Amino acid sequence: MKVKHVYLTASHPARLAEFYAKAGLSIRFADGERWIQFRTEGAAFCVSGLEESASTPSTNAVVVFEVDHLEPVLDRVVAAGATLIAPVRDMGSHGRVAQVRDPDGNVIQFFEAATKPNE
């Protein structure tokens, strides 16, 4: 079994898609405001309109994006309208994580893996 895609439900899908584009994702496919899918590695990340979704806005699971460098991404998403929920959390040899709310109130996290000693 594998994860095919994860999506967030949005009252205003185009506005939320614009936020994620500013965060650094590019759109792979869009069906108007019913469904917007982004290019990612692995499972797809999408934004769904109300008529296409099986959920309601801001009640979804937390999406975690792995990034190479945390601070530049945080700067971009805050400038695009995200709210930082808590300071960056250092998890030692595992890495660091930051938690934000996107403009629709969804909680998302950005994770930066720790570098290996010989990297």
Protein Blocks (a to p, Z undefined) as FASTA:
>chain_A
ZZfbdcdddfblmlmmmmmmmnopacfbdghjlbccdddehjadddddfklpcbdehiac
cdddddfblklmmmmmmmnopacfbdcddehjnbccdddddfkopacddddddddfkZZ
